Amino acid sequence: MTPPASPRRRAVLVWLGVTAATGATLALVVGGFRPPTTTGPDAVSDLLLLACCAGAAAAALWLWWVTTCVVAEVLGGRTPAPHGWVRRSILIACGVVALSGVTGAHAAPSLDGLPLPDRSTSPATAEADTRPTQTVAAPVVERVTVRPGDTLWSLARARLGARANDADVATYVAALHAHNHDVIGTDPDLIRPGQVLGLPARP
């Protein structure tokens, strides 16, 4: 009994598609083939690439051969017997291997093991690198601990020295209170023994 035209046309189209895919896979494998190196850091990767190319070519050819046999049975009027999930799994695995060979044949070369490029140094850059690094020292804040009997005025007088006049002392008292407002509070006449006050710079 001759099978209808639709299954025969479908079988021919499948065979043509598989044949084209097989030819493309073989062309990529052959085009990306290079003799493997036996020494150096690329020896192992070259051998692995060769093995993958050979596996992809073998899987593509086997897939083409199985497809050709099945299509020949369909064109000859025989219905291919079902072969169960094992054959389907093998066919799927072969298709995956063939496709991975197609995509991996032109993979970008690895840059592992290549030396890093030297940093270009111009005369200005070299001069800048050899100049000593200047560090800005943080200002040293002097502190004083309030003792019994101390006032902001007495602390200001002691800070400025005996040569300071009353106007200078009054100005420094205002600066001292503003500098330690969080410790003293709003009343500059109320300081307590044990408080640590920061001394602003002399005017």
GROMACS elastic network, one bead per residue, 0.5 to 0.9 nm:
[ bonds ]
;  ai    aj funct       b0    kb
    1    77     6  0.62666   500
    1    78     6  0.85054   500
    2     5     6  0.87831   500
    2    75     6  0.83492   500
    2    76     6  0.78042   500
    2    77     6  0.53037   500
    2    78     6  0.86884   500
    3     6     6  0.83737   500
    3     7     6  0.70915   500
    3     8     6  0.70391   500
    3    74     6  0.75898   500
    3    75     6  0.75924   500
    3    76     6  0.84281   500
    3    77     6  0.55977   500
    3    78     6  0.82406   500
    3    79     6  0.88710   500
    4     7     6  0.61464   500
    4     8     6  0.67870   500
    4     9     6  0.89479   500
    5     8     6  0.52129   500
    5     9     6  0.60133   500
    5    10     6  0.84911   500
    6     9     6  0.51611   500
    6    10     6  0.60724   500
    6    11     6  0.85738   500
    7    11     6  0.60154   500
    7    12     6  0.86001   500
    7    74     6  0.77264   500
    7    75     6  0.86806   500
    8    11     6  0.50347   500
    8    12     6  0.62336   500
    8    13     6  0.86228   500
    8    71     6  0.81203   500
    8    74     6  0.65997   500
    8    75     6  0.59183   500
    9    12     6  0.51589   500
    9    13     6  0.61968   500
    9    14     6  0.86280   500
   10    13     6  0.51199   500
   10    14     6  0.61792   500
   10    15     6  0.86276   500
   11    14     6  0.50920   500
   11    15     6  0.61627   500
   11    16     6  0.86066   500
   11    67     6  0.89964   500
   11    70     6  0.84301   500
   11    71     6  0.54913   500
   11    72     6  0.86800   500
   11    74     6  0.70952   500
   11    75     6  0.77594   500
   12    15     6  0.50494   500
   12    16     6  0.61007   500
   12    17     6  0.85703   500
   12    71     6  0.69572   500
   12    75     6  0.85175   500
   13    16     6  0.50820   500
   13    17     6  0.61397   500
   13    18     6  0.86171   500
   14    17     6  0.51230   500
   14    18     6  0.61579   500
   14    19     6  0.84679   500
   14    67     6  0.79968   500
   14    71     6  0.81825   500
   15    18     6  0.51708   500
   15    19     6  0.59663   500
   15    20     6  0.85296   500
   15    64     6  0.78099   500
   15    67     6  0.63234   500
   15    68     6  0.64448   500
   15    71     6  0.68156   500
   16    19     6  0.50372   500
   16    20     6  0.61107   500
   16    21     6  0.85794   500
   17    20     6  0.51758   500
   17    21     6  0.61702   500
   17    22     6  0.85293   500
   18    21     6  0.50498   500
   18    22     6  0.59757   500
   18    23     6  0.84921   500
   18    60     6  0.86741   500
   18    63     6  0.78255   500
   18    64     6  0.61188   500
   18    67     6  0.74252   500
   18    68     6  0.89471   500
   19    22     6  0.50459   500
   19    23     6  0.60865   500
   19    24     6  0.85836   500
   19    64     6  0.62968   500
   19    67     6  0.89238   500
   19    68     6  0.89021   500
   20    23     6  0.50956   500
   20    24     6  0.61615   500
   20    25     6  0.85790   500
   21    24     6  0.51102   500
   21    25     6  0.61150   500
   21    26     6  0.86139   500
   21    60     6  0.80391   500
   21    64     6  0.89143   500
   21    98     6  0.86233   500
   21    99     6  0.88664   500
   22    25     6  0.50898   500
   22    26     6  0.61622   500
   22    27     6  0.85294   500
   22    57     6  0.80774   500
   22    60     6  0.53371   500
   22    61     6  0.66232   500
   22    63     6  0.81721   500
   22    64     6  0.66991   500
   22    98     6  0.80224   500
   23    26     6  0.51691   500
   23    27     6  0.60673   500
   23    28     6  0.86158   500
   23    60     6  0.85644   500
   24    27     6  0.50429   500
   24    28     6  0.61614   500
   24    29     6  0.85502   500
   24   102     6  0.77344   500
   25    28     6  0.52011   500
   25    29     6  0.61142   500
   25    30     6  0.85787   500
   25    56     6  0.75853   500
   25    57     6  0.68556   500
   25    60     6  0.70749   500
   25    98     6  0.68840   500
   25    99     6  0.78609   500
   25   101     6  0.69427   500
   25   102     6  0.54414   500
   25   105     6  0.88468   500
   26    29     6  0.50217   500
   26    30     6  0.60186   500
   26    31     6  0.83276   500
   26    53     6  0.89014   500
   26    56     6  0.82587   500
   26    57     6  0.58641   500
   26    60     6  0.78030   500
   26    61     6  0.86395   500
   26   102     6  0.85973   500
   27    30     6  0.52309   500
   27    31     6  0.58868   500
   27    32     6  0.84777   500
   28    32     6  0.59811   500
   28    33     6  0.84413   500
   28   101     6  0.81952   500
   28   102     6  0.64462   500
   28   105     6  0.61626   500
   28   106     6  0.79057   500
   29    32     6  0.53033   500
   29    33     6  0.60997   500
   29    53     6  0.56669   500
   29    54     6  0.79205   500
   29    56     6  0.78173   500
   29    57     6  0.69749   500
   29   101     6  0.73927   500
   29   102     6  0.75477   500
   29   105     6  0.62071   500
   30    33     6  0.51887   500
   30    34     6  0.86314   500
   30    53     6  0.83513   500
   31    34     6  0.84686   500
   31   105     6  0.83414   500
   32    53     6  0.85063   500
   32   105     6  0.58656   500
   32   106     6  0.68637   500
   33    36     6  0.87937   500
   33    49     6  0.85897   500
   33    50     6  0.72629   500
   33    53     6  0.77501   500
   33   105     6  0.85309   500
   34    46     6  0.83830   500
   34    50     6  0.81830   500
   35    46     6  0.80881   500
   35    50     6  0.84530   500
   36    42     6  0.84453   500
   36    43     6  0.66240   500
   36    44     6  0.87529   500
   36    45     6  0.86678   500
   36    46     6  0.50559   500
   36    47     6  0.60782   500
   36    49     6  0.86392   500
   36    50     6  0.73778   500
   37    40     6  0.74632   500
   37    42     6  0.68452   500
   37    43     6  0.50121   500
   37    44     6  0.84167   500
   37    46     6  0.65839   500
   37    47     6  0.79900   500
   38    42     6  0.82442   500
   38    43     6  0.51599   500
   38    44     6  0.81836   500
   38    46     6  0.86148   500
   38    47     6  0.86323   500
   39    42     6  0.73455   500
   39    43     6  0.54920   500
   39    44     6  0.87547   500
   40    43     6  0.57890   500
   40    44     6  0.86784   500
   41    44     6  0.71175   500
   41    45     6  0.80247   500
   41   113     6  0.75421   500
   42    45     6  0.52891   500
   42    46     6  0.59545   500
   42    47     6  0.85949   500
   43    46     6  0.52188   500
   43    47     6  0.62876   500
   43    48     6  0.87152   500
   44    47     6  0.51855   500
   44    48     6  0.62060   500
   44    49     6  0.85974   500
   45    48     6  0.50528   500
   45    49     6  0.60704   500
   45    50     6  0.85641   500
   46    49     6  0.50460   500
   46    50     6  0.61431   500
   46    51     6  0.86218   500
   47    50     6  0.50440   500
   47    51     6  0.61807   500
   47    52     6  0.86165   500
   48    51     6  0.50700   500
   48    52     6  0.61487   500
   48    53     6  0.85880   500
   49    52     6  0.50918   500
   49    53     6  0.61320   500
   49    54     6  0.85894   500
   49   105     6  0.85145   500
   50    53     6  0.51261   500
   50    54     6  0.61691   500
   50    55     6  0.85613   500
   51    54     6  0.51243   500
   51    55     6  0.60723   500
   51    56     6  0.85483   500
   52    55     6  0.50116   500
   52    56     6  0.60341   500
   52    57     6  0.85336   500
   52    97     6  0.89119   500
   52   101     6  0.69992   500
   52   104     6  0.88597   500
   53    56     6  0.51192   500
   53    57     6  0.61404   500
   53    58     6  0.85637   500
   53   101     6  0.63788   500
   53   104     6  0.88239   500
   53   105     6  0.74764   500
   54    57     6  0.51499   500
   54    58     6  0.60928   500
   54    59     6  0.85336   500
   55    58     6  0.51155   500
   55    59     6  0.60186   500
   55    60     6  0.84802   500
   55    97     6  0.76261   500
   55    98     6  0.83259   500
   55   101     6  0.81349   500
   56    59     6  0.51526   500
   56    60     6  0.60661   500
   56    61     6  0.85822   500
   56    94     6  0.82781   500
   56    97     6  0.57405   500
   56    98     6  0.50125   500
   56    99     6  0.80547   500
   56   100     6  0.75867   500
   56   101     6  0.50991   500
   56   102     6  0.79908   500
   57    60     6  0.51636   500
   57    61     6  0.61639   500
   57    62     6  0.85758   500
   57    98     6  0.72627   500
   57   101     6  0.78603   500
   58    61     6  0.51887   500
   58    62     6  0.60693   500
   58    63     6  0.85105   500
   58    98     6  0.86758   500
   59    62     6  0.51029   500
   59    63     6  0.60258   500
   59    64     6  0.85057   500
   59    93     6  0.87539   500
   59    94     6  0.52854   500
   59    95     6  0.75997   500
   59    97     6  0.66395   500
   59    98     6  0.60977   500
   60    63     6  0.51184   500
   60    64     6  0.61430   500
   60    65     6  0.86280   500
   60    94     6  0.69457   500
   60    95     6  0.74381   500
   60    97     6  0.79861   500
   60    98     6  0.54707   500
   60    99     6  0.88648   500
   61    64     6  0.50155   500
   61    65     6  0.61285   500
   61    66     6  0.86910   500
   62    65     6  0.50170   500
   62    66     6  0.62001   500
   62    67     6  0.85283   500
   62    94     6  0.79658   500
   63    66     6  0.52531   500
   63    67     6  0.61191   500
   63    68     6  0.85156   500
   63    91     6  0.68349   500
   63    94     6  0.65074   500
   63    95     6  0.73906   500
   63    98     6  0.87874   500
   64    67     6  0.51237   500
   64    68     6  0.60296   500
   64    69     6  0.86592   500
   65    68     6  0.50506   500
   65    69     6  0.62581   500
   65    70     6  0.87243   500
   66    69     6  0.51703   500
   66    70     6  0.62727   500
   66    71     6  0.86182   500
   66    91     6  0.86946   500
   67    70     6  0.51800   500
   67    71     6  0.60429   500
   67    72     6  0.84489   500
   68    71     6  0.51737   500
   68    72     6  0.60157   500
   68    73     6  0.86449   500
   69    72     6  0.51057   500
   69    73     6  0.63428   500
   69    74     6  0.88064   500
   70    73     6  0.51615   500
   70    74     6  0.63888   500
   70    75     6  0.87552   500
   70    79     6  0.88262   500
   70    80     6  0.65154   500
   71    74     6  0.50088   500
   71    75     6  0.61112   500
   71    76     6  0.84502   500
   71    80     6  0.88541   500
   72    75     6  0.51077   500
   72    76     6  0.59644   500
   72    77     6  0.86636   500
   72    78     6  0.86486   500
   73    76     6  0.50400   500
   73    77     6  0.63983   500
   73    78     6  0.51446   500
   73    79     6  0.66014   500
   73    80     6  0.63631   500
   74    77     6  0.53461   500
   74    78     6  0.54698   500
   74    79     6  0.59239   500
   74    80     6  0.69537   500
   75    78     6  0.74605   500
   76    79     6  0.87851   500
   78    81     6  0.88348   500
   80    83     6  0.86857   500
   82    87     6  0.89379   500
   83    86     6  0.71795   500
   83    87     6  0.58602   500
   83    88     6  0.77373   500
   84    87     6  0.60901   500
   84    88     6  0.68288   500
   84    89     6  0.89979   500
   85    88     6  0.50074   500
   85    89     6  0.59804   500
   85    90     6  0.85782   500
   86    89     6  0.51533   500
   86    90     6  0.62756   500
   86    91     6  0.86966   500
   87    90     6  0.50331   500
   87    91     6  0.61305   500
   87    92     6  0.85675   500
   88    91     6  0.51115   500
   88    92     6  0.61537   500
   88    93     6  0.85716   500
   89    92     6  0.51211   500
   89    93     6  0.61012   500
   89    94     6  0.85645   500
   90    93     6  0.50609   500
   90    94     6  0.61049   500
   90    95     6  0.85897   500
   91    94     6  0.50902   500
   91    95     6  0.61995   500
   91    96     6  0.86685   500
   92    95     6  0.50794   500
   92    96     6  0.62461   500
   92    97     6  0.86735   500
   93    96     6  0.50801   500
   93    97     6  0.61777   500
   93    98     6  0.85571   500
   94    97     6  0.50534   500
   94    98     6  0.60447   500
   94    99     6  0.85393   500
   95    98     6  0.50635   500
   95    99     6  0.61074   500
   95   100     6  0.84907   500
   96    99     6  0.51855   500
   96   100     6  0.60510   500
   96   101     6  0.85493   500
   97   100     6  0.50813   500
   97   101     6  0.61419   500
   97   102     6  0.86958   500
   98   101     6  0.51063   500
   98   102     6  0.63680   500
   98   103     6  0.88688   500
   99   102     6  0.50191   500
   99   103     6  0.63065   500
   99   104     6  0.84290   500
  100   103     6  0.52035   500
  100   104     6  0.57749   500
  100   105     6  0.83103   500
  101   104     6  0.51044   500
  101   105     6  0.58268   500
  102   105     6  0.56252   500
  102   106     6  0.78935   500
  103   106     6  0.66196   500
  103   107     6  0.71295   500
  104   107     6  0.50578   500
  104   108     6  0.87810   500
  106   109     6  0.85688   500
  107   110     6  0.87726   500
  110   113     6  0.85262   500
  110   114     6  0.89204   500
  111   114     6  0.57474   500
  111   115     6  0.89863   500
  112   115     6  0.87038   500
  115   118     6  0.88297   500
  116   119     6  0.89234   500
  117   120     6  0.88491   500
  120   125     6  0.89686   500
  121   124     6  0.79838   500
  121   125     6  0.57282   500
  121   126     6  0.60370   500
  122   125     6  0.50882   500
  122   126     6  0.61157   500
  122   127     6  0.85346   500
  123   126     6  0.50483   500
  123   127     6  0.60317   500
  123   128     6  0.84490   500
  124   127     6  0.51195   500
  124   128     6  0.60848   500
  124   129     6  0.86018   500
  125   129     6  0.61250   500
  125   130     6  0.87383   500
  126   129     6  0.50588   500
  126   130     6  0.63437   500
  126   131     6  0.87943   500
  127   130     6  0.52755   500
  127   131     6  0.63086   500
  128   131     6  0.54222   500
  128   132     6  0.86650   500
  129   132     6  0.80912   500
  130   133     6  0.88587   500
  131   134     6  0.89326   500
  137   140     6  0.85228   500
  141   198     6  0.65457   500
  141   199     6  0.67172   500
  141   200     6  0.72300   500
  141   201     6  0.82394   500
  142   197     6  0.85698   500
  142   198     6  0.58944   500
  142   199     6  0.53992   500
  142   200     6  0.75879   500
  142   201     6  0.86751   500
  143   196     6  0.65305   500
  143   197     6  0.54826   500
  143   199     6  0.55336   500
  143   200     6  0.89040   500
  144   155     6  0.86296   500
  144   195     6  0.83061   500
  144   196     6  0.56521   500
  144   197     6  0.53927   500
  144   198     6  0.65262   500
  144   199     6  0.71775   500
  145   193     6  0.74356   500
  145   194     6  0.57929   500
  145   195     6  0.56613   500
  145   197     6  0.62998   500
  145   198     6  0.89631   500
  146   149     6  0.84322   500
  146   150     6  0.61977   500
  146   151     6  0.82074   500
  146   155     6  0.86975   500
  146   191     6  0.75204   500
  146   192     6  0.65990   500
  146   194     6  0.52642   500
  146   195     6  0.53336   500
  146   196     6  0.63316   500
  146   197     6  0.74045   500
  147   150     6  0.56532   500
  147   151     6  0.89812   500
  147   192     6  0.76722   500
  147   194     6  0.64151   500
  147   195     6  0.82574   500
  148   151     6  0.89055   500
  148   192     6  0.74890   500
  148   193     6  0.53230   500
  148   194     6  0.85019   500
  149   193     6  0.81505   500
  150   153     6  0.81577   500
  150   154     6  0.61982   500
  150   155     6  0.68000   500
  150   191     6  0.78662   500
  150   192     6  0.84094   500
  150   193     6  0.78651   500
  151   154     6  0.51915   500
  151   155     6  0.61691   500
  151   156     6  0.84753   500
  151   188     6  0.86526   500
  151   189     6  0.68680   500
  151   190     6  0.79712   500
  151   191     6  0.68737   500
  152   155     6  0.50491   500
  152   156     6  0.59601   500
  152   157     6  0.84751   500
  152   173     6  0.59301   500
  152   174     6  0.88998   500
  152   176     6  0.74276   500
  152   177     6  0.76523   500
  152   188     6  0.71586   500
  152   189     6  0.71030   500
  152   190     6  0.88581   500
  152   191     6  0.78339   500
  153   156     6  0.50424   500
  153   157     6  0.60615   500
  153   158     6  0.85565   500
  153   169     6  0.69625   500
  153   170     6  0.74268   500
  153   172     6  0.85321   500
  153   173     6  0.60522   500
  153   189     6  0.89294   500
  154   157     6  0.50298   500
  154   158     6  0.61134   500
  154   159     6  0.84928   500
  155   158     6  0.51456   500
  155   159     6  0.60997   500
  155   160     6  0.86980   500
  155   173     6  0.82825   500
  156   160     6  0.61289   500
  156   161     6  0.83705   500
  156   169     6  0.58696   500
  156   170     6  0.81058   500
  156   172     6  0.61217   500
  156   173     6  0.58842   500
  156   176     6  0.76993   500
  156   199     6  0.88203   500
  157   160     6  0.53014   500
  157   161     6  0.57971   500
  157   162     6  0.69560   500
  157   164     6  0.74419   500
  157   166     6  0.88250   500
  157   169     6  0.60452   500
  157   172     6  0.87086   500
  157   173     6  0.88636   500
  158   161     6  0.53476   500
  158   162     6  0.75434   500
  159   199     6  0.82388   500
  159   202     6  0.78421   500
  160   163     6  0.75904   500
  160   164     6  0.60074   500
  160   168     6  0.82282   500
  160   169     6  0.72832   500
  160   172     6  0.83681   500
  160   202     6  0.69083   500
  160   203     6  0.87251   500
  161   164     6  0.59807   500
  162   165     6  0.80340   500
  164   167     6  0.80865   500
  164   168     6  0.59928   500
  164   169     6  0.66425   500
  165   168     6  0.54522   500
  165   169     6  0.64089   500
  165   170     6  0.87826   500
  166   169     6  0.50154   500
  166   170     6  0.60391   500
  166   171     6  0.85575   500
  167   170     6  0.50992   500
  167   171     6  0.61942   500
  167   172     6  0.86201   500
  168   171     6  0.51548   500
  168   172     6  0.62019   500
  168   173     6  0.86144   500
  168   203     6  0.80031   500
  169   172     6  0.50814   500
  169   173     6  0.60804   500
  169   174     6  0.87491   500
  170   173     6  0.50280   500
  170   174     6  0.64398   500
  170   175     6  0.87883   500
  171   174     6  0.53051   500
  171   175     6  0.64328   500
  171   176     6  0.86719   500
  171   203     6  0.86057   500
  172   176     6  0.59163   500
  172   177     6  0.84823   500
  172   200     6  0.83536   500
  172   202     6  0.76580   500
  172   203     6  0.74439   500
  173   177     6  0.61105   500
  173   178     6  0.85732   500
  173   188     6  0.84804   500
  174   177     6  0.51868   500
  174   178     6  0.61686   500
  174   179     6  0.85323   500
  174   188     6  0.83858   500
  175   178     6  0.50954   500
  175   179     6  0.59726   500
  175   180     6  0.86114   500
  175   199     6  0.89155   500
  175   200     6  0.71201   500
  176   179     6  0.51116   500
  176   180     6  0.62740   500
  176   181     6  0.83598   500
  176   197     6  0.82887   500
  176   198     6  0.76898   500
  176   199     6  0.64556   500
  176   200     6  0.64102   500
  177   180     6  0.52594   500
  177   181     6  0.56009   500
  177   184     6  0.72327   500
  177   185     6  0.84851   500
  177   186     6  0.86285   500
  177   187     6  0.87564   500
  177   188     6  0.60775   500
  178   181     6  0.51064   500
  178   182     6  0.85903   500
  179   182     6  0.81795   500
  179   197     6  0.84097   500
  179   198     6  0.70208   500
  179   199     6  0.77073   500
  179   200     6  0.68913   500
  180   183     6  0.53698   500
  180   184     6  0.60486   500
  180   185     6  0.80052   500
  180   196     6  0.89959   500
  180   197     6  0.61598   500
  180   198     6  0.65579   500
  180   199     6  0.85289   500
  181   184     6  0.51966   500
  181   185     6  0.51627   500
  181   186     6  0.68220   500
  181   187     6  0.89311   500
  181   188     6  0.84642   500
  182   185     6  0.57923   500
  182   186     6  0.86901   500
  183   191     6  0.87108   500
  183   195     6  0.74083   500
  183   196     6  0.80139   500
  183   197     6  0.74706   500
  184   187     6  0.70372   500
  184   188     6  0.67615   500
  184   189     6  0.88609   500
  184   190     6  0.70371   500
  184   191     6  0.59772   500
  184   192     6  0.82421   500
  184   195     6  0.82334   500
  184   197     6  0.85053   500
  185   188     6  0.72330   500
  185   190     6  0.81739   500
  185   191     6  0.87136   500
  186   190     6  0.87039   500
  187   190     6  0.56161   500
  187   191     6  0.83073   500
  188   191     6  0.71456   500
  191   195     6  0.74118   500
  192   195     6  0.59865   500
  193   196     6  0.87216   500
  199   202     6  0.85159   500
  200   203     6  0.87848   500
